[in-house]
Amino acid sequence: MDNQYIEEIHKKLVNEVTDMHYRWQLYCEVYGGSQEEFTLLNTSGSNFFYYVRHLMVDQMALSFSKLTDPNRTKIRGSFVENLSLKQIHVFANETKNSELLDIILPIYKELEENCAHFRLLRNKRIAHGDLNHAMKVADEPLPGISQLYVETALENLRRYMNAIEMHYFNSETAYDIITSPINNGGIQLMRVLAKGQHA
């Protein structure tokens, strides 16, 4: 794994993390507002917005699970490389970059712990159908995912990514400062719904 290859992997990870923050911003613009806005959604298509809300949270759970997957997976006797954060660990180990590992491994451990609910949902309900949970006879119900839970994991992810970027490129990315194209985001959707209701 040479420097150019790991830079390309890093770019792909940056794109994925940026997209996750943008998707979460859209979610918050639509579902993170006031009680008045919540009522507006319920009176403008409650079933639709209910399902979209759950799909968006599930997509975040999948994204976090993929990023914290092992660097490779064994499928039918051969290994397939994954686009996961652990590719950075492998490269740092191969290049004996103990300085970077000392920085990112504690952050990664915290991120992995904060992704436990995402991985459980991915393995038991989203990507696979666990029979005991489907039949509601499991010892413990599957966890819910709160807005705070997602935002805590995103904060951990930003710290991890920026620690790598600072180490290799002496820069950081403001993942949490994203501007939607004008009239193209969740805020515009809420405005249109409000105008429609008033009309």
Salt bridges, closest charged atoms under 4 A:
GLU8 OE2 - LYS11 NZ 3.54
GLU16 OE2 - ARG23 NH2 3.68
ASP19 OD2 - ARG23 NE 2.82
ASP58 OD1 - ARG125 NH2 2.75
ASP69 OD1 - ARG119 NH2 3.01
ASP69 OD1 - ARG122 NH2 2.86
GLU110 OE1 - ARG159 NH2 2.90
GLU112 OE2 - LYS86 NZ 3.93
ASP130 OD1 - LYS124 NZ 3.51
ASP130 OD2 - HIS133 ND1 2.66
GLU155 OE2 - ARG159 NE 3.13
